[in-house]
Amino acid sequence: MSKILGICAIVLVWAYFQVSSGSGNGLSQQSLSVSEDKERVVLAWNGPVLEPMSERIAAALERYRTDPRLLVLLLNSPGGSIEHGRKVIAVMRARKRPVNTLVQKAGVCASMCVPIYLSGTQRMADPEARFMFHEASLNPSVKQRINREKLSDDDKARLKQAVKTFEVNATDELFNEDIGIRGVNVAWTEKMRGKIAGRDIWMSGQQLMDEGSGVVDRLIRTAAR
């Protein structure tokens, strides 16, 4: 029993920094491109929510810190690390100026991308933009480590139950603190929390607006990038 408790403690402490919320849809490469016109500056992020996303966005926001034009963060991401996503959100909130968020036609904002999108001053989306919600889960390497441990069936079952409890608590925290923020419909959020058990829920920008979710502030027609 002491061995299982020790392993459980080590795994769950490490897991705190490994919990993720990603869709695994193939957007594995990261890039940040910038486009400008007379009225706005668009920072286009493509790829997972992982290092060095927060650093690159922070540098871009600093570059345009005194620029009077509207700043827009264009997102196309399968999600990623919850811990790193919160760093990105902190970077955006630390800037004393509006930063709007946008998901374009054919764009994806899945899992941990959604809280980043929600941190925008105004949240815009194409009607055909795709958003995905699901449960938080540990990095697969954590679960592989558990499977490699030489434990009895009972001890392994206890450890897996501890991991499951950790994931449920992480999902509750994600919905309560990261998704359930300004303007998001509380009843809609609670309903979505129940719907995602064991599956991914995909919704378009139009569907989110039609359901009165409060996730999207305004629909705009865009061209796919």
Secondary structure, DSSP 8 states (H G I E B T S, - for coil): -HHHHHHHHHHHHHHTTTEEEE--SS----EEEEEE-SSEEEEEEES-B-TTHHHHHHHHHHHTTT--SEEEEEEEB-EEEHHHHHHHHHHHHHSSS-EEEEE-TT-EEETTHHHHHHTSSSEEE-TT-EEEE---EE-HHHHHHHHHS---HHHHHHHHHHHHHHHHHHHHHIIIIIIS-TT--HHHHHHHHHHTTTS-EEEEHHHHHHTT-SS-SEE------
